[in-house]
């Protein structure tokens, strides 16, 4: 039987009062002065989630009315299940 994959965690990078904010869903994780700092932070968060086995997705924006959604980051497949 094939198990269902969990839904990806949704990480966001959004402009906020002249800076940049990193969110997990609606929860604020951190604030940064530059986009580069915020992107490094969100990428690190998403990678940690993938290492724990949780698929992750990063969305940047809206910036100028446009959002950029990156492909879902999937965990490495583990060894196949062995029958008991």
TORFIFI-320684 format. One record per residue: x, y, z of N, C-alpha, C, CB in turn; residue in one letter. Coordinates in nm, 2 decimals. Last residue first. Glycine has a CB too. Layout:
<pts>
<<X,Y,Z>,<X,Y,Z>,<X,Y,Z>,<X,Y,Z>,A>;
...
</pts>
This chain:
<pts>
<<0.71,-0.75,0.69>,<0.74,-0.79,0.82>,<0.75,-0.94,0.83>,<0.63,-0.75,0.92>,X>;
<<0.88,-0.62,0.39>,<0.76,-0.69,0.46>,<0.81,-0.74,0.59>,<0.72,-0.81,0.37>,X>;
<<1.03,-0.30,0.39>,<1.04,-0.44,0.39>,<0.92,-0.51,0.45>,<1.18,-0.49,0.46>,X>;
<<1.01,-0.01,0.19>,<0.96,-0.08,0.31>,<0.98,-0.23,0.29>,<0.81,-0.05,0.34>,X>;
<<1.31,0.12,0.05>,<1.18,0.06,0.04>,<1.14,-0.01,0.16>,<1.17,-0.03,-0.08>,X>;
<<1.48,0.40,0.20>,<1.48,0.26,0.15>,<1.34,0.21,0.14>,<1.57,0.17,0.24>,X>;
<<1.35,0.73,0.12>,<1.42,0.63,0.20>,<1.42,0.49,0.14>,<1.35,0.62,0.34>,X>;
<<1.39,1.00,-0.10>,<1.32,0.88,-0.07>,<1.41,0.78,0.02>,<1.27,0.80,-0.20>,X>;
<<1.45,1.32,0.03>,<1.51,1.21,-0.04>,<1.43,1.08,0.00>,<1.66,1.19,-0.01>,X>;
<<1.17,1.55,0.02>,<1.27,1.48,0.09>,<1.33,1.36,0.00>,<1.22,1.42,0.23>,X>;
<<1.13,1.82,-0.21>,<1.09,1.69,-0.16>,<1.20,1.63,-0.08>,<1.04,1.60,-0.27>,X>;
<<1.02,2.14,-0.27>,<1.14,2.06,-0.23>,<1.09,1.94,-0.16>,<1.23,2.15,-0.14>,X>;
<<0.83,2.26,-0.53>,<0.83,2.19,-0.40>,<0.96,2.12,-0.38>,<0.70,2.10,-0.39>,X>;
<<0.95,2.55,-0.71>,<0.91,2.41,-0.70>,<0.92,2.35,-0.56>,<0.99,2.32,-0.80>,X>;
<<0.84,2.88,-0.61>,<0.95,2.78,-0.64>,<0.89,2.64,-0.64>,<1.07,2.80,-0.55>,X>;
<<0.66,3.14,-0.72>,<0.65,3.02,-0.64>,<0.75,2.92,-0.70>,<0.51,2.96,-0.65>,X>;
<<0.63,3.48,-0.70>,<0.71,3.37,-0.76>,<0.70,3.25,-0.67>,<0.86,3.42,-0.78>,X>;
<<0.37,3.72,-0.77>,<0.43,3.62,-0.68>,<0.52,3.52,-0.76>,<0.32,3.55,-0.60>,X>;
<<0.33,4.06,-0.83>,<0.36,3.93,-0.88>,<0.42,3.84,-0.77>,<0.46,3.94,-1.00>,X>;
<<0.30,4.32,-0.75>,<0.18,4.25,-0.79>,<0.20,4.11,-0.84>,<0.11,4.33,-0.89>,X>;
<<0.55,4.40,-0.66>,<0.49,4.46,-0.79>,<0.37,4.39,-0.84>,<0.60,4.46,-0.89>,X>;
<<0.55,4.10,-0.51>,<0.64,4.22,-0.53>,<0.59,4.28,-0.67>,<0.79,4.18,-0.54>,X>;
<<0.37,3.91,-0.27>,<0.38,3.97,-0.40>,<0.48,4.09,-0.40>,<0.24,4.02,-0.44>,X>;
<<0.68,3.71,-0.25>,<0.59,3.82,-0.30>,<0.46,3.82,-0.23>,<0.56,3.79,-0.45>,X>;
<<0.77,3.38,-0.30>,<0.82,3.52,-0.28>,<0.72,3.61,-0.33>,<0.96,3.54,-0.34>,X>;
<<0.74,3.07,-0.15>,<0.67,3.17,-0.23>,<0.73,3.30,-0.20>,<0.52,3.16,-0.22>,X>;
<<0.85,2.74,-0.13>,<0.88,2.88,-0.10>,<0.81,2.96,-0.20>,<1.04,2.90,-0.11>,X>;
<<0.77,2.43,0.03>,<0.75,2.52,-0.08>,<0.78,2.66,-0.04>,<0.61,2.51,-0.14>,X>;
<<0.85,2.10,0.13>,<0.84,2.24,0.15>,<0.84,2.32,0.02>,<0.96,2.29,0.23>,X>;
<<0.80,1.78,0.29>,<0.81,1.86,0.17>,<0.79,2.01,0.20>,<0.71,1.81,0.06>,X>;
<<0.97,1.65,0.56>,<0.85,1.73,0.53>,<0.88,1.81,0.40>,<0.82,1.83,0.64>,X>;
<<1.20,1.53,0.67>,<1.10,1.45,0.59>,<0.98,1.52,0.55>,<1.06,1.33,0.67>,X>;
<<1.39,1.68,0.78>,<1.30,1.61,0.87>,<1.20,1.53,0.80>,<1.23,1.71,0.96>,X>;
<<1.49,1.80,0.55>,<1.57,1.70,0.62>,<1.49,1.62,0.72>,<1.69,1.78,0.69>,X>;
<<1.28,1.98,0.50>,<1.30,1.86,0.41>,<1.39,1.76,0.48>,<1.37,1.91,0.28>,X>;
<<1.32,2.16,0.71>,<1.20,2.08,0.71>,<1.21,1.96,0.62>,<1.08,2.17,0.66>,X>;
<<1.57,2.26,0.63>,<1.56,2.19,0.76>,<1.43,2.10,0.76>,<1.56,2.29,0.88>,X>;
<<1.49,2.39,0.39>,<1.58,2.28,0.39>,<1.58,2.20,0.52>,<1.72,2.33,0.36>,X>;
<<1.33,2.60,0.50>,<1.27,2.50,0.41>,<1.36,2.37,0.40>,<1.25,2.55,0.27>,X>;
<<1.52,2.74,0.64>,<1.41,2.69,0.71>,<1.35,2.57,0.63>,<1.30,2.79,0.74>,X>;
<<1.70,2.82,0.43>,<1.75,2.74,0.54>,<1.63,2.67,0.62>,<1.83,2.82,0.64>,X>;
<<1.52,2.98,0.28>,<1.58,2.86,0.22>,<1.63,2.77,0.33>,<1.69,2.90,0.13>,X>;
<<1.47,3.19,0.46>,<1.36,3.10,0.42>,<1.41,2.97,0.36>,<1.27,3.17,0.33>,X>;
<<1.74,3.30,0.48>,<1.67,3.25,0.60>,<1.56,3.15,0.56>,<1.61,3.36,0.69>,X>;
<<1.79,3.38,0.22>,<1.88,3.28,0.28>,<1.81,3.22,0.41>,<2.01,3.35,0.33>,X>;
<<1.58,3.57,0.20>,<1.58,3.45,0.12>,<1.67,3.34,0.17>,<1.62,3.48,-0.03>,X>;
<<1.66,3.76,0.38>,<1.53,3.69,0.40>,<1.53,3.56,0.32>,<1.41,3.78,0.36>,X>;
<<1.90,3.85,0.27>,<1.90,3.79,0.40>,<1.77,3.71,0.43>,<1.91,3.90,0.51>,X>;
<<1.80,3.95,0.02>,<1.90,3.84,0.02>,<1.90,3.77,0.16>,<2.03,3.90,-0.01>,X>;
<<1.63,4.16,0.10>,<1.57,4.04,0.04>,<1.67,3.92,0.05>,<1.53,4.07,-0.11>,X>;
<<1.72,4.30,0.42>,<1.73,4.29,0.28>,<1.66,4.16,0.23>,<1.88,4.29,0.24>,X>;
<<1.65,4.30,0.69>,<1.66,4.43,0.63>,<1.67,4.41,0.48>,<1.79,4.49,0.68>,X>;
<<1.39,4.08,0.82>,<1.53,4.10,0.77>,<1.53,4.23,0.70>,<1.57,3.99,0.67>,X>;
<<1.23,3.87,1.06>,<1.23,3.99,0.98>,<1.37,4.02,0.94>,<1.17,4.11,1.06>,X>;
<<1.07,3.54,1.10>,<1.18,3.64,1.12>,<1.16,3.76,1.03>,<1.32,3.57,1.09>,X>;
<<0.82,3.41,1.11>,<0.94,3.34,1.16>,<1.05,3.44,1.19>,<0.99,3.24,1.07>,X>;
<<0.48,3.45,1.16>,<0.61,3.52,1.13>,<0.72,3.44,1.20>,<0.60,3.66,1.19>,X>;
<<0.23,3.24,1.02>,<0.32,3.26,1.14>,<0.45,3.33,1.10>,<0.35,3.13,1.21>,X>;
<<0.09,3.17,0.81>,<0.06,3.30,0.86>,<0.15,3.34,0.98>,<-0.09,3.31,0.90>,X>;
<<0.33,2.98,0.66>,<0.19,3.00,0.66>,<0.17,3.14,0.70>,<0.11,2.90,0.76>,X>;
<<0.59,3.12,0.79>,<0.55,2.98,0.77>,<0.40,2.98,0.78>,<0.62,2.88,0.87>,X>;
<<0.77,3.40,0.66>,<0.66,3.34,0.73>,<0.65,3.19,0.70>,<0.53,3.41,0.69>,X>;
<<0.99,3.67,0.68>,<0.98,3.53,0.65>,<0.86,3.47,0.73>,<1.11,3.45,0.68>,X>;
<<1.00,4.00,0.54>,<0.95,3.91,0.65>,<0.95,3.77,0.59>,<0.81,3.95,0.70>,X>;
<<1.20,4.29,0.49>,<1.15,4.16,0.44>,<1.11,4.07,0.55>,<1.25,4.09,0.34>,X>;
<<1.12,4.64,0.49>,<1.21,4.52,0.51>,<1.15,4.40,0.45>,<1.24,4.50,0.66>,X>;
<<0.93,4.83,0.45>,<1.07,4.86,0.41>,<1.17,4.75,0.43>,<1.11,4.98,0.48>,X>;
<<0.70,4.69,0.56>,<0.75,4.82,0.61>,<0.89,4.84,0.58>,<0.73,4.82,0.76>,X>;
<<0.78,4.40,0.40>,<0.71,4.45,0.52>,<0.77,4.58,0.57>,<0.71,4.34,0.63>,X>;
<<0.75,4.16,0.15>,<0.80,4.29,0.19>,<0.71,4.33,0.31>,<0.79,4.39,0.07>,X>;
<<0.80,3.81,0.22>,<0.71,3.92,0.18>,<0.78,4.05,0.23>,<0.57,3.91,0.23>,X>;
<<0.82,3.48,0.16>,<0.90,3.59,0.18>,<0.82,3.71,0.13>,<1.05,3.58,0.11>,X>;
<<0.69,3.17,0.31>,<0.67,3.30,0.23>,<0.78,3.40,0.26>,<0.53,3.36,0.26>,X>;
<<0.63,2.82,0.29>,<0.71,2.93,0.34>,<0.69,3.05,0.25>,<0.86,2.89,0.35>,X>;
<<0.43,2.56,0.36>,<0.43,2.68,0.27>,<0.51,2.79,0.34>,<0.29,2.73,0.24>,X>;
<<0.49,2.22,0.35>,<0.49,2.34,0.43>,<0.50,2.46,0.33>,<0.60,2.34,0.54>,X>;
<<0.30,2.00,0.14>,<0.42,2.08,0.17>,<0.39,2.19,0.27>,<0.47,2.13,0.04>,X>;
<<0.13,1.72,0.29>,<0.12,1.84,0.21>,<0.25,1.92,0.24>,<-0.01,1.93,0.25>,X>;
<<0.27,1.39,0.29>,<0.22,1.51,0.36>,<0.22,1.63,0.27>,<0.30,1.54,0.49>,X>;
<<0.17,1.13,0.08>,<0.27,1.22,0.12>,<0.20,1.34,0.19>,<0.35,1.28,-0.01>,X>;
<<0.03,0.82,0.17>,<0.01,0.95,0.12>,<0.12,1.04,0.17>,<-0.13,1.01,0.17>,X>;
<<0.17,0.50,0.09>,<0.13,0.60,0.19>,<0.12,0.74,0.12>,<0.23,0.61,0.30>,X>;
<<0.06,0.22,-0.08>,<0.13,0.34,-0.09>,<0.08,0.44,0.01>,<0.12,0.40,-0.24>,X>;
<<0.08,-0.12,0.00>,<0.00,0.00,0.00>,<0.09,0.12,0.00>,<-0.10,0.00,0.12>,X>;
</pts>
